[in-house]
Amino acid sequence: MPTSTCLWLRAEGIWISINRIPFPPRSFKYLPRTRVCSMNVERILNILRSALRPIDAGILLSSGVLCYLLFRRVRSRRYTSLRGPWSFNLLFGVLPKILGADDPGDVYEEWASRYGSVFSVPAALGSRRVVITDPKTLAHFAARETYGYIGTPQSKRFQEKIIGKGLFWAEGDSHKRQRRALNPAFTNAAIKNLTSIFFDSAYKAKAAWDATLESGPQEGTIIEVQLWMNHISLDTIGLAGFSHDFGTLSGKTSTIATVFDSLGSKISFFDTVTLLLSFIFPIFARIPTPRRMMLNDLGKTMQSLGDRFLHTNTADSIRSDTLSGDKSVIGLLVKSASTEKISHDEVAAQINVLLIAGYETTSISLTWALIELSRNPDMQTKLRNEILSWGRDRDPTWEELTAQGTFLDAFTCEILRVHPPLPELHRMAAEDDILPLTEPLMDAHGKQVESVFVEKGTVVTLPIQCINRSEAFWGPDAKVFNPARWLDESHGVNQHRAQEIQGYRHMLTFSDGARICLGKVFAVTEFKAVLSVLLRHFIFELPRGPDTVIGRHRNLLPRPKVEGEAGYEVPLRVRHYVGTE
Ligand code: HEM
């Protein structure tokens, strides 16, 4: 490229050549480098837009990507070269295959059987990720969470900007301190105190459905249940999490719910390209694309919620008599904030953490529960009968809700195993590491290795859905929805390799190790409480029959949907249970 037509700008450590600007520009000689560096991003982009011809942009990008790939190839020679699938899609790697699959877990499982329990897959822009399915590797990974394995730079940027520097963002000692401060709000005693909120939410939905059913036909009315599970989940996390009533069960619209939903809209080409480029050139993450603007809106809405909560509930007021009854998660956190040295901003960030962690996850699990009950009418009757046997006109006690060995508990575990709301998690190695293996595996050069040497910066994937439903861990009927496996001492869970996984009840649905879901007892108790109310009063059916195809809709997390319906709708026929069926 003739130097007379280039200007080199240094932005975030990367030299960018801008065509058609004479070089050396007379003014450049006198322009201190800092000034060039501090040009704001939008100006740089405007210059780029006006100065770059598409062909120059193409050449520039391909050279950048090529240099990056060569650099990585040379550096990675020291590390274990793992086997794995190939992809000719240089931009996205195997991502389209995983996102497009009916069951992404199956895809990983097939690769694990072909390439070994630890393998590598092509990821964005020619990079590779390491996927782990060996129980010894999984335990090692869990033990090193937040110190040896941390969030990727992209997830960190997202978390810092949208959620704040709360528990999701924190690593190492900071994570330990924040988690210690939140722990008192998630003990069994604290969750027991919140149970009435879980029941109240379910009763509000019941009241609204009673009104709809009264004016409808006797054989039942079609209700879009996923929307209602969203309402139950959002209002519950608002009240139990930070004493805020979103009021969606009483018909209010919530900006939070609207923004969460809009995030599920199709990602534009522009969004995708800038996201991919940001993996190599972080400056691209600052371009205000439509999706990024939407995320910013979400961040602002959550920030204002946090500010409002902290404005009305200062530590002093919570300790005082007037608010000492605040048993919400953040209420308890504020009480312990001074002992654990939690800052105002960190408390505000935890409100966002609760919303992100507790809203969609619980709603998705409850929706899957209603779908499975509609697909399996006998199971529905069995579960209803058990709940009714505890008392026709009363809610289950804390002991009944938390007991193991009940059908309600078995059903809950099976929903969590077969339909984990987070299908996979990604972390980055903070330093070079050696992954132990249960059994040696063959590397890409055909050599047997006893362990896997991974390079600092390697992205490691925990394929939750794959492991939860893998035949290697759960036996030949791993894919079948069968709650009985949790009750069968001789052929059930106890007999399989799943025992080698710790997690929650040998599942990875709530992850594992230092980052295992803090709200797991909250989530499981809410799930059981809501189902116990709904099943005592209603019967659920799929209008087109139990074999209706259920697809997936990509929101922030993948949601179930009845195939052929708009968005992520799950319309079920709902009728009153009158005590004879
Ligand atoms: C079925 C429902 C739920 C599922 C499947 C679920 C799953 C998970 C998973 C997989 C993680 C690890 C995320 C990561 O490492 O990136 C996590 C973290 C977390 N979850 Fe949940 N969750 C659920 C409900 C909840 C609820 C209701 C709350 C709060 C009331 C909650 C609070 C948290 C918190 C605070 C963390 C962060 C833990 C940490 O980083 O130390 N979760 N959850």
Residues whose N, C-alpha, C, O or C-beta is under 5 A from the ligand:
A	BS01	HEM	L167 F168 L354 A357 G358 T361 T362 S365 P421 L422 L508 T509 F510 S511 A514 R515 I516 C517 L518 G519 F522 A523
